[in-house]
C-alpha cells in the first residue's frame, strides 16, 4: 500500500505500489481522453494557439491566420453554435452557473470553456509525467510547482467517479460505503476513497 507523502526539501515524496501507479496512470489517461473528446463553443478564447511571446518574424500567411482567429473571437454570438454535452461527467467538470438562462450559459461556456479545458488537460499531463518518472522502487517525487496539477487532477478524477457512482452528497457516499463487497460499485468507491486519501496526504505534506 502507498506510503503517505512527506516533504523532503522542495519536493513531496511518497511510495507507490506498481498496481497503484498503473491504476492512477490508467485513470488519468481516461480523463485526458474524455476531456479532449468533449466539445467547446467554436471560436471561444483559449490558450493553445497563442504563443507565449509574439513572433517578430511572422510571415504574411501566419499574420493572416492570427487576424482571422482574432476576428472569429469578435464574431457575434449568433454566428456560434454549441450543443451541451450529454455526458454527466463533462457536465460536472464544466458546470453551468446559469442553468436557467441559456444565453448567459452559452456566453459563459464560450468565454471560459477552452481555457478550463486547457487547464485540466495540462494538469493531468503534469501528473501523468511524474508517474512515468517513477522507477522500479516506486518512489514518487512531486515538486512544489507540480503539486497544484496533482491536486486539480485528483479532484477531477474524484468528481468523475462520484458522478458514475451517483454520489451527490455525504448521505450518498455513506450508502455506497455500505454496499456488499461483491457489488461492482464497492470497488469503484474504494478507488474514490483512496484518491481522496492521496489528495489529503499531498495537502498535509505541503503544510
ABEGO torsion letter per residue (X at the ends): XBBBBBBBEABBBBBBBAAAAAAAAAAAAAAAAAAAABBBBBGBBBAAABBABBBAABBAAAAAAAAAAAAAAABBAAABBBBBBABAAAAAABBBABAABAAAAAAAAAAAAAAAAAAAAAAAAAAAAAAAABBAAGBBBBBAAAAAAAAAAAAAAAAAAAAAAGBABAAAAAAAAABBAABAAAAAAAAAAAAAAAAAAAAAAAX
